[in-house]
Amino acid sequence: MTTEEAAQHDLEPAVAVVGMSGRFPGAPDLDAYWANLRDGVCSLSAFTEKELLADGADPAELRNPAYVPAQGHLADADRFEAELFGFNRTEAAALDPQHRVLLETAWSALEDAGYAPLNAPSRTGVYVGGSPTEHALAAGTDPALAGSIGALQVRILTDREFLAPWISYRLGLDGPSMTVQTACSTSLTAVHLAVQALLLGECDTALAGGVAIGTVRRQGYVHYQGGVFSPDGRCRPFDEKAAGTVPGSGVGVLVLRRLEDALADGDPVRAVIRGTAVTNDGAGKVGFTAPGVDQQTAAITQAWAAAGLEPSAAQYVEAHGTGTELGDRIELEAARAAFTAGAGPDGIALGSVKSNIGHADAAAGAAALIKTVLMLEHATLAPTVDVTSPVAALADSPLRVVTEARQWPARPDLPRLAGVTSVGIGGTNVHVVVQEAPAREPRAAVGARPTVLPLSARTERQLALVASRLAARLREADAPALADVAHTLRTGRVGMPVRAYVVAAGAREASDKLMALAEGRPDPVRDPSGEAWLRGEEAAWPTLDGEVRRVRLPAYPFAGESHGALTLRGPAAHEPAESAAPAPGSELEAEVAGLVIEALDLDGPAGLEKTYFEAGGDSLTAVHLAGRLRDELDIDVPIQLFLEPITLKEMTIRIVEIKEGGGADGALDALLAEFEAES
């Protein structure tokens, strides 16, 4: 293909990756993830017996000689900044950790793209999926939890089918919202669906990815001869010693937009998705869980055809690469069939992130795609770790396992190009063609003049973190222009209660003032628009020099408390909040008040001074509360009562009066009918 032809292909419909966020074993953010990948770090954890017992392991199981105390563990998966997303403590404790972590990751991904999470572009779609979890299973079999918050609420807070709708609801995203499920290929399938939706015009921006947090506990597994799990707690894709994979956790979300829109709107393009394809093996394999060759090959060739390129144009392939004998052998056969024709003399580099973090199930494809985007950005091929003896089958194929970090060479006729493969149990194969981002034109030089940089957070400690992390970013060699930083802070961040600002004329001055702010020394320079910002008013920001654009800045530092997780072993981590009864005028009023306090997770009688909606009430809670009032106190509450602008104390008195006056027949049925109509 000539350079002119390659340039023409760049004009064809394509999708830009404009933002990313993820958490993986050993990596709380993507900077740490990249450092681990680049340095060849294996982030799989080996647990001590003490750690396993503390997290509820069965002592008898630990004595099994085949027990392997290893896992790709995701630290702090039980923490969640619930208030930021509108959940009270009771709801947050019931909410599946997968939902919690995915919500925060979606927030960070939008920030990475330079968009305020609560003011994202219109027609933003959500395409995500998740794994089965211990928490959801324990919640579904816990009658005490159902009795506390209601069976319907339990399902909505724990079932993975609500992963996408919760993101759309809490972030106010009005595009298509789909929870995707194709087993191990879930998150890359979600990317494929998002890409197709963008190209078809079904949405203008899309969040795509997946999450897998089977348990927040540290735990190992039992190795069975001939099974899929490794006997020694290490995953060695395409190595002669490969004997299985290792379970892992993780979460990854990408923000996608049509390339032409992203470039026109000044988005920070991180990579370009040129083509995608999905196939299924159908009956063409030896068993339901076994992979197949032909349709894996088809997924690869169809994706590159969609990109308008030959598969031989690839320089790198990020494989599914589970480290299992059957899976690796079939994947190599499929890749060899797809990539051999026309491959250059240097071959095509091959890798699998599962060697670093284990098999992240529904998040595996997102982990692989994010790794590939990071390698393209850094023009560096990251090593597949623990591979010392590549399998003999590679000798007669164009694929070569990357075992040491090395530069990703540029070429005169084509941009850097890679393919990413994901394969799911049940036969769903996905392949995505990824290209390096187009060079961003240098920003026109403008004279330095004082610029206001607004910051905010929920707490003083978090504000200090925001300031110090931004200060560090502005000290880096590739620090963005101060006008672009100001533009991103003003339009790409949610305004929170604790606020500050600094005024600076250059990156170094801004960094110094931000560090001083982080240490408790505000900028002495005052600005009218900054003062309006501090008061929570609509600030009339001064016009910025030049044509401003969004830039990547450090994301919001979440600092939520641990909300635990339900477990099938030992005592449940969730305990319903205790409700302190007020000192009412009657015993019935005390009982009603107690139910209201418990249902809304109020901090005692003082919370009764709020209205129902001020206290966080919604239609689901209303259904639950009305049901308990009817079942436990034989009171039918009319639907209008929950909608009236009265305090909960007044509502409690009115409910008592309803009981004493004979009630309102069919009130719960009416409330349920309204809820069903709304949903």
ABEGO torsion letter per residue (X at the ends): XBAAAAAAAAABBBBBBABBBBBBBGBABAAAAAAAAAAGBBABBBBBAAAAAAAGBBAAAAABAABBBBBBBBBGAABBBAAAAGBBAAAAAABBAAAAAAAAAAAAAAAAAGBBAAABBBGBBBBBBBBBBAAAAAAAABAAAAAAAEAAAAAAAABAAAAAAAAAAAAGBABBBBBBBAEAAAAAAAAAAAAAAAAAGABABBBBEBBBBABABBBBBBBBBGBABBAAGBBBBGBAABAEBBBBBEBBBBBBBBAAAAAAAGBBBABBBABBBBBBAEABBABAABBBAAAAAAAAAAAAAAAGBBAAABABBBBAGAGBAAAAAAAAAAAAAAAABGBBAAEBBBBBAAAAAEBAEAAAAAAAAAAAAAAAAAGBBBBBBGBABBBAAAAABABBBBABBBBBBBBAABBBBBBBBBBBBGGBBBBBBBBBBBBBBBBBBBBBBBBBBBBBBABAAAAAAAAAAAAAAAABAABBBAAAAAAAAAAABBBBABBBBBBBABAAAAAAAAAAAAAGBBBABBBAAAAAAAAGBBBBBBBBBEBBBBBBBBBBBBABBBAEBBBABEBBABBBBBBBBBBBABAAAAAAAAAAAAAAGBBEAAAAABBAAAAGBBAAAAAAAAAAAAAAAGBBBBAAAAABBBBAAAAAAAAAAAAAAGEBBGAAAAAAAAAAAAX
